[in-house]
Amino acid sequence: MHVRLEPQGRQLTIAGRRRVGDLVRSLGLVTGTVMVIRGDDLLTDDDMVEDDEAIELRAVISGGAR
């Protein structure tokens, strides 16, 4: 699968079918700190990503109130 990490702009190719939560953890990230997007769909930790798909992992950033 083709994985794009934003906002870093990194691109990775990962072989095989993976569950989203397992993929996020295998990249050293914490689930809940990134949104996983396939096309126009937001994926959950239990969704499967196939070997031939492209996804984007986008960091969730909160600024808070001042």
N, CA, C and O atoms as a Tripos MOL2 file, in Angstrom:
@<TRIPOS>MOLECULE
protein
  264   263    66     0     0
PROTEIN
NO_CHARGES

@<TRIPOS>ATOM
      1 N           0.8430   -1.1820    0.0000 N.3       1 MET1
      2 CA          0.0000    0.0000    0.0000 C.3       1 MET1
      3 C           0.8830    1.2370    0.0000 C.2       1 MET1
      4 O           2.0240    1.2120    0.4610 O.2       1 MET1
      5 N           0.3350    2.2970   -0.5200 N.am      2 HIS2
      6 CA          1.0450    3.5750   -0.5630 C.3       2 HIS2
      7 C           0.5260    4.4260    0.5940 C.2       2 HIS2
      8 O          -0.6790    4.6520    0.7070 O.2       2 HIS2
      9 N           1.4310    4.8980    1.4520 N.am      3 VAL3
     10 CA          1.0630    5.6740    2.6360 C.3       3 VAL3
     11 C           1.7270    7.0390    2.5500 C.2       3 VAL3
     12 O           2.9380    7.1420    2.3550 O.2       3 VAL3
     13 N           0.9240    8.0860    2.6970 N.am      4 ARG4
     14 CA          1.4590    9.4560    2.7360 C.3       4 ARG4
     15 C           1.2370   10.0030    4.1380 C.2       4 ARG4
     16 O           0.1140    9.9930    4.6420 O.2       4 ARG4
     17 N           2.3110   10.4820    4.7710 N.am      5 LEU5
     18 CA          2.2380   11.0540    6.1130 C.3       5 LEU5
     19 C           2.2480   12.5690    6.0050 C.2       5 LEU5
     20 O           3.1690   13.1530    5.4350 O.2       5 LEU5
     21 N           1.2280   13.1970    6.5500 N.am      6 GLU6
     22 CA          1.1220   14.6580    6.5190 C.3       6 GLU6
     23 C           1.0510   15.1950    7.9450 C.2       6 GLU6
     24 O           0.4270   14.5460    8.7850 O.2       6 GLU6
     25 N           1.6300   16.2980    8.2580 N.am      7 PRO7
     26 CA          2.1620   17.3150    7.3530 C.3       7 PRO7
     27 C           3.6260   17.1090    6.9660 C.2       7 PRO7
     28 O           4.1950   17.9660    6.2910 O.2       7 PRO7
     29 N           4.2580   15.9980    7.3700 N.am      8 GLN8
     30 CA          5.6770   15.7860    7.0690 C.3       8 GLN8
     31 C           5.9590   15.6310    5.5780 C.2       8 GLN8
     32 O           7.0560   15.9460    5.1180 O.2       8 GLN8
     33 N           4.9800   15.1500    4.8250 N.am      9 GLY9
     34 CA          5.1730   14.9330    3.4020 C.3       9 GLY9
     35 C           5.9100   13.6380    3.0750 C.2       9 GLY9
     36 O           6.2790   13.4110    1.9230 O.2       9 GLY9
     37 N           6.1270   12.7890    4.0760 N.am     10 ARG10
     38 CA          6.7990   11.4950    3.8420 C.3      10 ARG10
     39 C           5.8800   10.5540    3.0860 C.2      10 ARG10
     40 O           4.6640   10.5770    3.2740 O.2      10 ARG10
     41 N           6.4630    9.7270    2.2310 N.am     11 GLN11
     42 CA          5.7030    8.7160    1.5040 C.3      11 GLN11
     43 C           6.3730    7.3730    1.7050 C.2      11 GLN11
     44 O           7.5930    7.2520    1.5970 O.2      11 GLN11
     45 N           5.5620    6.3620    2.0010 N.am     12 LEU12
     46 CA          6.0570    5.0140    2.2640 C.3      12 LEU12
     47 C           5.2930    4.0160    1.4150 C.2      12 LEU12
     48 O           4.1430    4.2520    1.0430 O.2      12 LEU12
     49 N           5.9350    2.9060    1.1140 N.am     13 THR13
     50 CA          5.2580    1.7780    0.4950 C.3      13 THR13
     51 C           5.3610    0.6170    1.4740 C.2      13 THR13
     52 O           6.4570    0.2470    1.8940 O.2      13 THR13
     53 N           4.2190    0.0470    1.8350 N.am     14 ILE14
     54 CA          4.1670   -1.0420    2.8060 C.3      14 ILE14
     55 C           3.4670   -2.2230    2.1460 C.2      14 ILE14
     56 O           2.3800   -2.0810    1.5860 O.2      14 ILE14
     57 N           4.0970   -3.3770    2.2190 N.am     15 ALA15
     58 CA          3.5460   -4.5750    1.5840 C.3      15 ALA15
     59 C           2.5010   -5.2320    2.4770 C.2      15 ALA15
     60 O           2.6200   -5.2360    3.7020 O.2      15 ALA15
     61 N           1.4860   -5.7810    1.8420 N.am     16 GLY16
     62 CA          0.4980   -6.5770    2.5580 C.3      16 GLY16
     63 C          -0.7360   -5.8170    2.9780 C.2      16 GLY16
     64 O          -0.7980   -4.5890    2.9170 O.2      16 GLY16
     65 N          -1.7050   -6.5800    3.4010 N.am     17 ARG17
     66 CA         -2.9900   -6.0820    3.8880 C.3      17 ARG17
     67 C          -2.8460   -5.8290    5.3860 C.2      17 ARG17
     68 O          -2.2830   -6.6600    6.0990 O.2      17 ARG17
     69 N          -3.3420   -4.7010    5.8710 N.am     18 ARG18
     70 CA         -3.1940   -4.3620    7.2940 C.3      18 ARG18
     71 C          -4.4770   -3.7610    7.8500 C.2      18 ARG18
     72 O          -5.2330   -3.0970    7.1420 O.2      18 ARG18
     73 N          -4.7010   -4.0090    9.1270 N.am     19 ARG19
     74 CA         -5.7540   -3.3150    9.8650 C.3      19 ARG19
     75 C          -5.1910   -1.9350   10.2170 C.2      19 ARG19
     76 O          -4.0140   -1.8200   10.5580 O.2      19 ARG19
     77 N          -6.0130   -0.8960   10.1370 N.am     20 VAL20
     78 CA         -5.5660    0.4860   10.3440 C.3      20 VAL20
     79 C          -4.8400    0.6530   11.6760 C.2      20 VAL20
     80 O          -3.7530    1.2290   11.7120 O.2      20 VAL20
     81 N          -5.4130    0.1660   12.7610 N.am     21 GLY21
     82 CA         -4.7840    0.3220   14.0770 C.3      21 GLY21
     83 C          -3.4070   -0.3130   14.1330 C.2      21 GLY21
     84 O          -2.4790    0.2600   14.7040 O.2      21 GLY21
     85 N          -3.2670   -1.5000   13.5390 N.am     22 ASP22
     86 CA         -1.9700   -2.1850   13.5050 C.3      22 ASP22
     87 C          -0.9630   -1.4070   12.6670 C.2      22 ASP22
     88 O           0.2070   -1.3030   13.0330 O.2      22 ASP22
     89 N          -1.4160   -0.8680   11.5550 N.am     23 LEU23
     90 CA         -0.5440   -0.0800   10.6870 C.3      23 LEU23
     91 C          -0.0280    1.1600   11.4130 C.2      23 LEU23
     92 O           1.1660    1.4570   11.3810 O.2      23 LEU23
     93 N          -0.9340    1.8760   12.0640 N.am     24 VAL24
     94 CA         -0.5520    3.0970   12.7860 C.3      24 VAL24
     95 C           0.5010    2.7730   13.8450 C.2      24 VAL24
     96 O           1.5160    3.4620   13.9410 O.2      24 VAL24
     97 N           0.2650    1.7310   14.6360 N.am     25 ARG25
     98 CA          1.2200    1.3470   15.6800 C.3      25 ARG25
     99 C           2.5570    0.8920   15.0850 C.2      25 ARG25
    100 O           3.6130    1.1750   15.6520 O.2      25 ARG25
    101 N           2.5180    0.1900   13.9490 N.am     26 SER26
    102 CA          3.7650   -0.2830   13.3270 C.3      26 SER26
    103 C           4.6340    0.8740   12.8330 C.2      26 SER26
    104 O           5.8430    0.7180   12.6570 O.2      26 SER26
    105 N           4.0190    2.0220   12.6110 N.am     27 LEU27
    106 CA          4.7600    3.2160   12.1880 C.3      27 LEU27
    107 C           5.2560    4.0330   13.3780 C.2      27 LEU27
    108 O           5.8370    5.1040   13.2040 O.2      27 LEU27
    109 N           5.0230    3.5150   14.6020 N.am     28 GLY28
    110 CA          5.4740    4.2070   15.8060 C.3      28 GLY28
    111 C           4.5690    5.3460   16.2210 C.2      28 GLY28
    112 O           4.9700    6.2130   16.9970 O.2      28 GLY28
    113 N           3.3440    5.3480   15.7060 N.am     29 LEU29
    114 CA          2.3810    6.3990   16.0300 C.3      29 LEU29
    115 C           1.3500    5.8660   17.0120 C.2      29 LEU29
    116 O           1.1950    4.6550   17.1660 O.2      29 LEU29
    117 N           0.6540    6.7650   17.6680 N.am     30 VAL30
    118 CA         -0.3880    6.3990   18.6240 C.3      30 VAL30
    119 C          -1.7410    6.5770   17.9520 C.2      30 VAL30
    120 O          -2.0330    7.6330   17.3910 O.2      30 VAL30
    121 N          -2.5710    5.5260   18.0120 N.am     31 THR31
    122 CA         -3.9120    5.6580   17.4390 C.3      31 THR31
    123 C          -4.6280    6.7960   18.1630 C.2      31 THR31
    124 O          -4.4580    6.9730   19.3690 O.2      31 THR31
    125 N          -5.4060    7.5450   17.4440 N.am     32 GLY32
    126 CA         -6.0800    8.7080   18.0170 C.3      32 GLY32
    127 C          -5.3120   10.0020   17.8070 C.2      32 GLY32
    128 O          -5.8570   11.0860   18.0100 O.2      32 GLY32
    129 N          -4.0390    9.8970   17.3990 N.am     33 THR33
    130 CA         -3.2600   11.1090   17.1290 C.3      33 THR33
    131 C          -3.1520   11.3930   15.6400 C.2      33 THR33
    132 O          -2.6060   12.4180   15.2320 O.2      33 THR33
    133 N          -3.6830   10.4640   14.8180 N.am     34 VAL34
    134 CA         -3.7010   10.6550   13.3650 C.3      34 VAL34
    135 C          -5.0670   10.2780   12.8140 C.2      34 VAL34
    136 O          -5.7390    9.3890   13.3360 O.2      34 VAL34
    137 N          -5.4650   10.9660   11.7550 N.am     35 MET35
    138 CA         -6.6420   10.5630   10.9870 C.3      35 MET35
    139 C          -6.1190    9.7410    9.8230 C.2      35 MET35
    140 O          -5.1210   10.1000    9.1980 O.2      35 MET35
    141 N          -6.7960    8.6370    9.5350 N.am     36 VAL36
    142 CA         -6.4070    7.7940    8.4070 C.3      36 VAL36
    143 C          -7.4860    7.9450    7.3410 C.2      36 VAL36
    144 O          -8.6570    7.6570    7.5850 O.2      36 VAL36
    145 N          -7.0820    8.3960    6.1610 N.am     37 ILE37
    146 CA         -8.0170    8.7720    5.1050 C.3      37 ILE37
    147 C          -7.7360    7.9470    3.8520 C.2      37 ILE37
    148 O          -6.5920    7.8290    3.4150 O.2      37 ILE37
    149 N          -8.8050    7.3770    3.2800 N.am     38 ARG38
    150 CA         -8.7250    6.6560    2.0040 C.3      38 ARG38
    151 C          -9.7200    7.3350    1.0730 C.2      38 ARG38
    152 O         -10.9310    7.2110    1.2570 O.2      38 ARG38
    153 N          -9.2130    8.0510    0.0750 N.am     39 GLY39
    154 CA        -10.0970    8.8050   -0.8170 C.3      39 GLY39
    155 C         -10.8270    9.8760   -0.0200 C.2      39 GLY39
    156 O         -10.1990   10.7650    0.5560 O.2      39 GLY39
    157 N         -12.1600    9.7890    0.0130 N.am     40 ASP40
    158 CA        -12.9740   10.7300    0.7840 C.3      40 ASP40
    159 C         -13.4430   10.1360    2.1040 C.2      40 ASP40
    160 O         -14.2440   10.7520    2.8070 O.2      40 ASP40
    161 N         -12.9500    8.9380    2.4550 N.am     41 ASP41
    162 CA        -13.4280    8.2280    3.6460 C.3      41 ASP41
    163 C         -12.4270    8.2950    4.7840 C.2      41 ASP41
    164 O         -11.2280    8.0980    4.5880 O.2      41 ASP41
    165 N         -12.9370    8.5780    5.9850 N.am     42 LEU42
    166 CA        -12.1530    8.5320    7.2080 C.3      42 LEU42
    167 C         -12.2460    7.1120    7.7500 C.2      42 LEU42
    168 O         -13.3480    6.6010    7.9490 O.2      42 LEU42
    169 N         -11.1070    6.4660    7.9920 N.am     43 LEU43
    170 CA        -11.0850    5.0740    8.4260 C.3      43 LEU43
    171 C         -10.9650    4.9680    9.9440 C.2      43 LEU43
    172 O         -10.4430    5.8690   10.6010 O.2      43 LEU43
    173 N         -11.4530    3.8570   10.4870 N.am     44 THR44
    174 CA        -11.3280    3.5770   11.9170 C.3      44 THR44
    175 C         -10.2380    2.5290   12.1270 C.2      44 THR44
    176 O          -9.7640    1.9210   11.1670 O.2      44 THR44
    177 N          -9.8430    2.3200   13.3770 N.am     45 ASP45
    178 CA         -8.7820    1.3640   13.7050 C.3      45 ASP45
    179 C          -9.0800   -0.0460   13.2130 C.2      45 ASP45
    180 O          -8.1510   -0.8070   12.9420 O.2      45 ASP45
    181 N         -10.3540   -0.4120   13.0920 N.am     46 ASP46
    182 CA        -10.7310   -1.7680   12.6940 C.3      46 ASP46
    183 C         -10.8350   -1.9620   11.1810 C.2      46 ASP46
    184 O         -10.9600   -3.0960   10.7190 O.2      46 ASP46
    185 N         -10.7870   -0.8850   10.4070 N.am     47 ASP47
    186 CA        -10.8750   -1.0060    8.9460 C.3      47 ASP47
    187 C          -9.6110   -1.6570    8.3900 C.2      47 ASP47
    188 O          -8.5200   -1.5040    8.9390 O.2      47 ASP47
    189 N          -9.7870   -2.3880    7.2840 N.am     48 MET48
    190 CA         -8.6610   -3.0250    6.6030 C.3      48 MET48
    191 C          -8.2320   -2.1680    5.4110 C.2      48 MET48
    192 O          -9.0620   -1.5840    4.7140 O.2      48 MET48
    193 N          -6.9270   -2.1080    5.1950 N.am     49 VAL49
    194 CA         -6.3730   -1.4400    4.0220 C.3      49 VAL49
    195 C          -5.6790   -2.5160    3.1950 C.2      49 VAL49
    196 O          -4.8210   -3.2450    3.6930 O.2      49 VAL49
    197 N          -6.0590   -2.6020    1.9370 N.am     50 GLU50
    198 CA         -5.5170   -3.6190    1.0400 C.3      50 GLU50
    199 C          -4.1670   -3.1790    0.4730 C.2      50 GLU50
    200 O          -3.8300   -1.9940    0.4700 O.2      50 GLU50
    201 N          -3.4210   -4.1420    0.0030 N.am     51 ASP51
    202 CA         -2.0760   -3.9230   -0.5250 C.3      51 ASP51
    203 C          -2.0410   -2.9250   -1.6830 C.2      51 ASP51
    204 O          -1.0520   -2.2100   -1.8450 O.2      51 ASP51
    205 N          -3.1010   -2.8650   -2.4880 N.am     52 ASP52
    206 CA         -3.1030   -2.0090   -3.6810 C.3      52 ASP52
    207 C          -3.7530   -0.6430   -3.4570 C.2      52 ASP52
    208 O          -4.0280    0.0710   -4.4220 O.2      52 ASP52
    209 N          -4.0040   -0.2680   -2.1990 N.am     53 GLU53
    210 CA         -4.6820    0.9990   -1.9100 C.3      53 GLU53
    211 C          -3.6960    2.0840   -1.4820 C.2      53 GLU53
    212 O          -2.5680    1.8060   -1.0750 O.2      53 GLU53
    213 N          -4.1620    3.3310   -1.5870 N.am     54 ALA54
    214 CA         -3.3900    4.4850   -1.1330 C.3      54 ALA54
    215 C          -4.1520    5.1490    0.0050 C.2      54 ALA54
    216 O          -5.3620    5.3590   -0.0860 O.2      54 ALA54
    217 N          -3.4310    5.4790    1.0850 N.am     55 ILE55
    218 CA         -4.0500    6.1540    2.2240 C.3      55 ILE55
    219 C          -3.1800    7.3290    2.6510 C.2      55 ILE55
    220 O          -2.0100    7.4360    2.2840 O.2      55 ILE55
    221 N          -3.7900    8.1980    3.4310 N.am     56 GLU56
    222 CA         -3.0790    9.3410    3.9920 C.3      56 GLU56
    223 C          -3.2350    9.2970    5.5010 C.2      56 GLU56
    224 O          -4.3390    9.0800    6.0030 O.2      56 GLU56
    225 N          -2.1520    9.5000    6.2290 N.am     57 LEU57
    226 CA         -2.1910    9.6480    7.6780 C.3      57 LEU57
    227 C          -1.9180   11.1090    7.9750 C.2      57 LEU57
    228 O          -0.8370   11.6180    7.6800 O.2      57 LEU57
    229 N          -2.8880   11.7750    8.5530 N.am     58 ARG58
    230 CA         -2.7750   13.2080    8.8230 C.3      58 ARG58
    231 C          -2.7930   13.4300   10.3290 C.2      58 ARG58
    232 O          -3.7110   12.9800   11.0150 O.2      58 ARG58
    233 N          -1.7810   14.1220   10.8440 N.am     59 ALA59
    234 CA         -1.6770   14.3950   12.2750 C.3      59 ALA59
    235 C          -2.8620   15.2350   12.7410 C.2      59 ALA59
    236 O          -3.2820   16.1780   12.0700 O.2      59 ALA59
    237 N          -3.3910   14.8680   13.9090 N.am     60 VAL60
    238 CA         -4.4730   15.6270   14.5300 C.3      60 VAL60
    239 C          -3.8160   16.6410   15.4530 C.2      60 VAL60
    240 O          -3.0760   16.2710   16.3640 O.2      60 VAL60
    241 N          -4.0880   17.9230   15.2160 N.am     61 ILE61
    242 CA         -3.4560   18.9860   15.9860 C.3      61 ILE61
    243 C          -4.5390   19.8300   16.6430 C.2      61 ILE61
    244 O          -5.4970   20.2520   15.9960 O.2      61 ILE61
    245 N          -4.3680   20.0690   17.9370 N.am     62 SER62
    246 CA         -5.3170   20.9020   18.6670 C.3      62 SER62
    247 C          -4.5730   22.0890   19.2480 C.2      62 SER62
    248 O          -3.5410   21.9290   19.9000 O.2      62 SER62
    249 N          -5.1040   23.2870   19.0070 N.am     63 GLY63
    250 CA         -4.4420   24.4830   19.5010 C.3      63 GLY63
    251 C          -4.9320   24.9470   20.8570 C.2      63 GLY63
    252 O          -4.2090   25.6370   21.5750 O.2      63 GLY63
    253 N          -6.1630   24.5740   21.2210 N.am     64 GLY64
    254 CA         -6.7040   25.0020   22.5030 C.3      64 GLY64
    255 C          -7.1210   26.4630   22.4890 C.2      64 GLY64
    256 O          -6.9410   27.1600   21.4900 O.2      64 GLY64
    257 N          -7.6750   26.9190   23.5910 N.am     65 ALA65
    258 CA         -8.1560   28.3030   23.7230 C.3      65 ALA65
    259 C          -7.1430   29.1400   24.4890 C.2      65 ALA65
    260 O          -6.3640   28.6230   25.2900 O.2      65 ALA65
    261 N          -7.1690   30.4380   24.2280 N.am     66 ARG66
    262 CA         -6.2810   31.3580   24.9580 C.3      66 ARG66
    263 C          -7.0850   32.3100   25.7670 C.2      66 ARG66
    264 O          -6.5240   33.1650   26.4520 O.2      66 ARG66
@<TRIPOS>BOND
     1     1     2 1
     2     2     3 1
     3     3     4 2
     4     3     5 am
     5     5     6 1
     6     6     7 1
     7     7     8 2
     8     7     9 am
     9     9    10 1
    10    10    11 1
    11    11    12 2
    12    11    13 am
    13    13    14 1
    14    14    15 1
    15    15    16 2
    16    15    17 am
    17    17    18 1
    18    18    19 1
    19    19    20 2
    20    19    21 am
    21    21    22 1
    22    22    23 1
    23    23    24 2
    24    23    25 am
    25    25    26 1
    26    26    27 1
    27    27    28 2
    28    27    29 am
    29    29    30 1
    30    30    31 1
    31    31    32 2
    32    31    33 am
    33    33    34 1
    34    34    35 1
    35    35    36 2
    36    35    37 am
    37    37    38 1
    38    38    39 1
    39    39    40 2
    40    39    41 am
    41    41    42 1
    42    42    43 1
    43    43    44 2
    44    43    45 am
    45    45    46 1
    46    46    47 1
    47    47    48 2
    48    47    49 am
    49    49    50 1
    50    50    51 1
    51    51    52 2
    52    51    53 am
    53    53    54 1
    54    54    55 1
    55    55    56 2
    56    55    57 am
    57    57    58 1
    58    58    59 1
    59    59    60 2
    60    59    61 am
    61    61    62 1
    62    62    63 1
    63    63    64 2
    64    63    65 am
    65    65    66 1
    66    66    67 1
    67    67    68 2
    68    67    69 am
    69    69    70 1
    70    70    71 1
    71    71    72 2
    72    71    73 am
    73    73    74 1
    74    74    75 1
    75    75    76 2
    76    75    77 am
    77    77    78 1
    78    78    79 1
    79    79    80 2
    80    79    81 am
    81    81    82 1
    82    82    83 1
    83    83    84 2
    84    83    85 am
    85    85    86 1
    86    86    87 1
    87    87    88 2
    88    87    89 am
    89    89    90 1
    90    90    91 1
    91    91    92 2
    92    91    93 am
    93    93    94 1
    94    94    95 1
    95    95    96 2
    96    95    97 am
    97    97    98 1
    98    98    99 1
    99    99   100 2
   100    99   101 am
   101   101   102 1
   102   102   103 1
   103   103   104 2
   104   103   105 am
   105   105   106 1
   106   106   107 1
   107   107   108 2
   108   107   109 am
   109   109   110 1
   110   110   111 1
   111   111   112 2
   112   111   113 am
   113   113   114 1
   114   114   115 1
   115   115   116 2
   116   115   117 am
   117   117   118 1
   118   118   119 1
   119   119   120 2
   120   119   121 am
   121   121   122 1
   122   122   123 1
   123   123   124 2
   124   123   125 am
   125   125   126 1
   126   126   127 1
   127   127   128 2
   128   127   129 am
   129   129   130 1
   130   130   131 1
   131   131   132 2
   132   131   133 am
   133   133   134 1
   134   134   135 1
   135   135   136 2
   136   135   137 am
   137   137   138 1
   138   138   139 1
   139   139   140 2
   140   139   141 am
   141   141   142 1
   142   142   143 1
   143   143   144 2
   144   143   145 am
   145   145   146 1
   146   146   147 1
   147   147   148 2
   148   147   149 am
   149   149   150 1
   150   150   151 1
   151   151   152 2
   152   151   153 am
   153   153   154 1
   154   154   155 1
   155   155   156 2
   156   155   157 am
   157   157   158 1
   158   158   159 1
   159   159   160 2
   160   159   161 am
   161   161   162 1
   162   162   163 1
   163   163   164 2
   164   163   165 am
   165   165   166 1
   166   166   167 1
   167   167   168 2
   168   167   169 am
   169   169   170 1
   170   170   171 1
   171   171   172 2
   172   171   173 am
   173   173   174 1
   174   174   175 1
   175   175   176 2
   176   175   177 am
   177   177   178 1
   178   178   179 1
   179   179   180 2
   180   179   181 am
   181   181   182 1
   182   182   183 1
   183   183   184 2
   184   183   185 am
   185   185   186 1
   186   186   187 1
   187   187   188 2
   188   187   189 am
   189   189   190 1
   190   190   191 1
   191   191   192 2
   192   191   193 am
   193   193   194 1
   194   194   195 1
   195   195   196 2
   196   195   197 am
   197   197   198 1
   198   198   199 1
   199   199   200 2
   200   199   201 am
   201   201   202 1
   202   202   203 1
   203   203   204 2
   204   203   205 am
   205   205   206 1
   206   206   207 1
   207   207   208 2
   208   207   209 am
   209   209   210 1
   210   210   211 1
   211   211   212 2
   212   211   213 am
   213   213   214 1
   214   214   215 1
   215   215   216 2
   216   215   217 am
   217   217   218 1
   218   218   219 1
   219   219   220 2
   220   219   221 am
   221   221   222 1
   222   222   223 1
   223   223   224 2
   224   223   225 am
   225   225   226 1
   226   226   227 1
   227   227   228 2
   228   227   229 am
   229   229   230 1
   230   230   231 1
   231   231   232 2
   232   231   233 am
   233   233   234 1
   234   234   235 1
   235   235   236 2
   236   235   237 am
   237   237   238 1
   238   238   239 1
   239   239   240 2
   240   239   241 am
   241   241   242 1
   242   242   243 1
   243   243   244 2
   244   243   245 am
   245   245   246 1
   246   246   247 1
   247   247   248 2
   248   247   249 am
   249   249   250 1
   250   250   251 1
   251   251   252 2
   252   251   253 am
   253   253   254 1
   254   254   255 1
   255   255   256 2
   256   255   257 am
   257   257   258 1
   258   258   259 1
   259   259   260 2
   260   259   261 am
   261   261   262 1
   262   262   263 1
   263   263   264 2
@<TRIPOS>SUBSTRUCTURE
     1 MET1         2 RESIDUE 1 A MET
     2 HIS2         6 RESIDUE 1 A HIS
     3 VAL3        10 RESIDUE 1 A VAL
     4 ARG4        14 RESIDUE 1 A ARG
     5 LEU5        18 RESIDUE 1 A LEU
     6 GLU6        22 RESIDUE 1 A GLU
     7 PRO7        26 RESIDUE 1 A PRO
     8 GLN8        30 RESIDUE 1 A GLN
     9 GLY9        34 RESIDUE 1 A GLY
    10 ARG10       38 RESIDUE 1 A ARG
    11 GLN11       42 RESIDUE 1 A GLN
    12 LEU12       46 RESIDUE 1 A LEU
    13 THR13       50 RESIDUE 1 A THR
    14 ILE14       54 RESIDUE 1 A ILE
    15 ALA15       58 RESIDUE 1 A ALA
    16 GLY16       62 RESIDUE 1 A GLY
    17 ARG17       66 RESIDUE 1 A ARG
    18 ARG18       70 RESIDUE 1 A ARG
    19 ARG19       74 RESIDUE 1 A ARG
    20 VAL20       78 RESIDUE 1 A VAL
    21 GLY21       82 RESIDUE 1 A GLY
    22 ASP22       86 RESIDUE 1 A ASP
    23 LEU23       90 RESIDUE 1 A LEU
    24 VAL24       94 RESIDUE 1 A VAL
    25 ARG25       98 RESIDUE 1 A ARG
    26 SER26      102 RESIDUE 1 A SER
    27 LEU27      106 RESIDUE 1 A LEU
    28 GLY28      110 RESIDUE 1 A GLY
    29 LEU29      114 RESIDUE 1 A LEU
    30 VAL30      118 RESIDUE 1 A VAL
    31 THR31      122 RESIDUE 1 A THR
    32 GLY32      126 RESIDUE 1 A GLY
    33 THR33      130 RESIDUE 1 A THR
    34 VAL34      134 RESIDUE 1 A VAL
    35 MET35      138 RESIDUE 1 A MET
    36 VAL36      142 RESIDUE 1 A VAL
    37 ILE37      146 RESIDUE 1 A ILE
    38 ARG38      150 RESIDUE 1 A ARG
    39 GLY39      154 RESIDUE 1 A GLY
    40 ASP40      158 RESIDUE 1 A ASP
    41 ASP41      162 RESIDUE 1 A ASP
    42 LEU42      166 RESIDUE 1 A LEU
    43 LEU43      170 RESIDUE 1 A LEU
    44 THR44      174 RESIDUE 1 A THR
    45 ASP45      178 RESIDUE 1 A ASP
    46 ASP46      182 RESIDUE 1 A ASP
    47 ASP47      186 RESIDUE 1 A ASP
    48 MET48      190 RESIDUE 1 A MET
    49 VAL49      194 RESIDUE 1 A VAL
    50 GLU50      198 RESIDUE 1 A GLU
    51 ASP51      202 RESIDUE 1 A ASP
    52 ASP52      206 RESIDUE 1 A ASP
    53 GLU53      210 RESIDUE 1 A GLU
    54 ALA54      214 RESIDUE 1 A ALA
    55 ILE55      218 RESIDUE 1 A ILE
    56 GLU56      222 RESIDUE 1 A GLU
    57 LEU57      226 RESIDUE 1 A LEU
    58 ARG58      230 RESIDUE 1 A ARG
    59 ALA59      234 RESIDUE 1 A ALA
    60 VAL60      238 RESIDUE 1 A VAL
    61 ILE61      242 RESIDUE 1 A ILE
    62 SER62      246 RESIDUE 1 A SER
    63 GLY63      250 RESIDUE 1 A GLY
    64 GLY64      254 RESIDUE 1 A GLY
    65 ALA65      258 RESIDUE 1 A ALA
    66 ARG66      262 RESIDUE 1 A ARG
